[in-house]
Amino acid sequence: MIEDKSPLRTPLSQIGEFQLIEKLTKNLEIKQSSTIKAVGDDAAVLSFKDKRTVLSTDLLIEGVHFDLAYMPLKHLGYKAVVVNVSDICAMNARPTQITVSLAVSNRFPLEAVEELYEGIKIACKIYNIDIVGGDTTSSQKGLIISITVLGEVDHEDEIVYRSGACENDLLVVSGDLGSAYMGLQVLEREKQVFQVNTNSQPDLDAYTYLIERQLKPEARVDIKDILKQLEVKPTSMIDISDGLSSEIIHICKQSKKGCNLYEEKLPLDPQLISVCEEFNIDSTTVAINGGEDYELLFTIPIADFDKIKANPNFTVIGHIVPETEGIHLITRANTKIPLKARGWKAFDEE
């Protein structure tokens, strides 16, 4: 008799909503002193005393924001937390708690949902965040993840908004740009190959960094402390989720300023440059429009340049100009091109 080694699949209908919640949230560890009551009541109870609270929320929808053909569920859970934490980092705040809501179709067994939640728990452990509530419901098709994140700052003047950029401020970015987008292109190509030949096994060794940037990004929780140690306070800040061009335009519009972005200053990983050549895609286009890098884009007074110039985390990529001068990309050939928001747009027509 042949032993059945297929993985266990427990239908969610077999355990019901309350038992599912109990399974997912048992043994949650509370790390934040501001968490008074977490999961288990009608609402969480938090105490921030005299600190300021920041809050953000994000939706991730199957077929729109992720493709389970190449996105492992554990990675998806991890990434769902990261994209929310990144918004808190962009306010120069510390993430503290999240709520997690899931809409799941009946094609997902209990084990799949537990795998997703395992990724969420790992991210919470790494980023020192408490899960304090949420909801579960059924979905007619696909998977929907909604996470709300809370954060705190000790003093109101620590918060950084998009609207504070001043003329002659330097435009600075953390990390490198475009890698997450090219990781997605590699995964999409391999998916198409697999659909033609299901026996094909992709060799992804040459793309490991790019794929990791797409499947397992990290939020830049370190930047707040690095800037504090350097005694630098950004005048404006935003995270790069929809593409560098879109985020620059957000800062400029909110601050009523213009900007010059320099092509030659864009920080690109060598693997990105190589793969762009392989795909015959312009690396600058990828860097300014790609999105999902979850790096931080911010402005600082020009007087603080000496404080950051030797720090490997930061690259100065441009400067702020009067609003009347507009928002431009200065090419390597010293040509001025109006910068357009060509990043991800949620409501574009198909």
N, C-alpha and C positions, 0 to 999 in steps of 0.2 A: 504494500500500500504506500503511495507517495504522500509524504508529509506536506501539508499546506503551510508554506512559509510566508504567505502574503501578510502584510501588516494588519494589525487589528483595526477595524473600522467600526466605531460605535456610533450609530445614528443619533443625532441630537434630539430627535423626537423621543428617544428611549429614556433620556434623563430629564428633559424639560429645562426651562429657563433658570429656575432657582438653583437647581443642582449644578447647572453649568457655571453659574456665577460663583457658587461655593467652591467648585473644583478649581476655577481659574484664580481665585483670590485667596485661597487658603495659604497660611504661612507667609503672608506678606510682611516684610520687615519695615518697621517705621524708623526713619533716620532723622527726620526734621523735627526740631523742638517746637516748630510752629504748628505741627499736626497734632491736634487735640483728639479728634475722632476721625478715623479713616473710613474704610469700607464697613458696612454692616448696619447702617441706620438710613433714615430717609435723606439725610444730607451729611456731608463732611463738616467738621468743625475745625476751623483754623484760627490761630491767633498770631497776628503780625505786630501786635503792640503799636509802637510809634513808627514802624517802618512803612515804606510805600510798597504797594502791591502792583505788579504788572500781570496782565492776563492775555493769552492769545489762544486761538483755536484753528485747527486745520482738518480738512476732509481728504481722505485718500480713497479713490473709487477704482475698483477693478475695471480694466479696459480703458481708463482715462489716465490714471496716475501710475499704474503698475500692471505688469503682465506676468501672470503666474507660470507662464511657459519657461521663464528663466529666473524669476524672482522667488527664491526659497522663502517659505513662510516665516521662518525664524528671522531671516534678514529683513523681511517686510515689517515685522513687529518692531525690530530695532530701529529701522529707518523712520517709521511712523513717529517714534518718540523724538528722534534726532531733528526732524524738520520743524517740530514744535519748539524744542529747546533752542534751536537756532534763532527763532524770533525773539526769545527772551534775551539771548546774548546780544542781539542787535539793539536792545534798549539799554545795554550796559548793566544788566541785572543778572541775578543768580536764579536759576530754575529751582523750584522747591517741591511742587506737587503736580500731578496730572490726574485727569479723569479719562477713562477709556470707554468708548461706546462702539459696539460692533453690530453690524447687520450682516447676517450670514445666511446663505441659501442652503437647502438641504443636500446639496452635493458635497458639503464639507462635513466630515465626521468629527466627533469629539476630539480625536487625536490631532487632527489638522488645526483646530482652534487652539488646542493646548500648545502646539508647536509655535503658532503665531504669538501667543501670550508669553511663551518662554523668551522670545526675542524682546518683547516689551519689558519683561522683568530684568533681563540682562542689561538693557539700556538704562533702566532706572537704577540699577546697582552701580553701574559705571558713573552715571551722572549724579548720583546721590539724591535721587528723587523718590518721593512717596506716591504710590497709587492710592487715591483717596475716594474713588467712586467711578461711576459710569453707568452703562446700560447695555443690554443685549436684546436684539430682536431679530425677526426673520427677514430675509430679502427674497424677492421674487427671482432675482438672478444675480449672481456675483457676490462680491465681498465689499463692504464699505466700512472704513475705519474712521472714526472721529475722535480726535484727542484734544482736550483742552489743557493748557499748561499754565501754571501760576509761577510767579517769581517774585523776588523782593530786592529792594535796595535799602541800605541803612539810612540814607539821606536823600531827599527829593532832588538835590542838585547833582546827584550822581547819574540820574536818568539822562540818556542821550536820545534826542528826537531826530527825525529826518529834516527838520526845518531850520537847523541852526548854522548851516554853512555860510561862511562870510567870504567876501572878495579876497583873493590872493591865498585863501586856504589851500593846502595841498590835499589832493585826492589819493588816498592810500587803500591798498587792499591786502588782506592776509592770504597766505598760501599761494596756490596757482589756480589758473582758470581754464575752463573748457574740458577738463578731463572726464567729468561725469557724463557729459554729452557724448563724447567719443566712446566711452564705455558702453553707453546705450546703443550706439551704432554697431559696435562689435557684436553685442548680444542679439540685436535684431537681425544682423546678417547670418549669424549662426542658427537662429531660429528658422530662417528661410531655408537654409541648407538642410536642416533636420526634417523640415516638412517635405522636402523632396526625397530625402533618403533617411529614413528613421534609424538606420544602422550606423550612420555617421557619428563619430566621436570627435568633437572639436578639440583642437590643441590651442589652449588659451594662454600658454605660458608667456607669450610676448605681450599680453594685454592685461596682466594681473593688476597693475596699479589703476588703470582706467576702469576696469570692471569693479574693483573695490570701491572706487569713488562713486560709482553708480549704485551698487547694491548695498554698500555699507559705509555711507558717508559719516562724518563726525561733525558735531557742532563745536564751534570754537569757544568753548567755555573758558579757555585759558587766556583769551585776549584781554578780558577785563583786568585780570591780575597783572599781566605783562605791562599794560598801559599804565596801571597804577604805580607799579615799581619804577617805570620810566618817568613818572610824574607828567604824563600826557593825558589831557582830557579832550576827547573828540568833540568837535562842534556839531557834527551830525553823523548818523550811522544807520546802516540798513544791512540785511543779510542778502546774499546772492542766491535767490531761489529761481527767479524767472529770467535770469540773464543779466550780465553786467550793464548792457545798454539800457535796459528797462530800469534797473536800480539807480543808475546815474540820473536818468530823467526824473525819477521819483524825488531824489534829493534836490535836484535843481528846481523842480516845480514847487516843492514844499518850501524851499528856502528863497524862492524868487531870484535865482541866480543862473548864470550860464556856466559852461565848463569846457576846457580843452583836455581831451584824453589823447595820450600819445601811444601810437601803435608800437613803437620800438620799446616801450617800457612794460608792455604786458607780460606778466610772469607765466611762462609755459613750461610744463614738464617735458623733458626730452622724449618720453614715450608718446606723449600727445603729438609732438611734431612729427615723429616717425610714422604714426598711424594716420595722421592727416595726409601725409604723402601717399601712403598705401591706398587710402580711400579717395585720393585726389580731391580733397576738401581744403579750403583755405583756413589755416590755423587761426588767423585773426578773426575771421567770421565766427569760428567756433568759440573763441575766447570771449567775444563780446555778446554773443547771442545764445550760447549753449544752455546756461541755467543749471540748477541742482548742484552747484558747487558747495553751497552752504558756508562759503567764506564770508568774512565781514568786510564791507566797503565803508570807509569813513573819511571824514575830513578833519584836518588838524591845522592850527595856526602855523604859518611858515616859520615862526620863531622856534617851533618845536622840532624842526627838521633834524638838527644835530642829535637829538635824543633818540630818534628812531632809525637813523640812516644806516647804522651798522647791525641792526637787528634782523636776523634771517627770516623772521615771521612776516616782515612787512616789505611792500614795494610801493614806492610813489609812482603813480601812473598818470597824474595830471594835476591840474589846478583849477580853482574856481575863478570865474570872471564875471563881469556885470551881466545882468539878464539880457541886456540889449545886444550883447555879442553872440548870444545863442549857445547851443550845445554841439560841439564838434569833435570829430576824430581827426587827429593830425597824423597823416600817414608817414611811412618811412621816407617817402619822396617829398615830404613837407607840403602835401596837399591837404586842404581843409575840407572835410566832408561832414555834412550835417548828420548827427547821430540819431538813428531811428530806433524805436523800441521793437525789435524783431524777435524778442524772446518768446517764451510760452505764453499764449493768451487763452484764457479759460473758455471764452465764448466765441472763438472763431468758427465760422461756418465750415462744415466738412467740405 
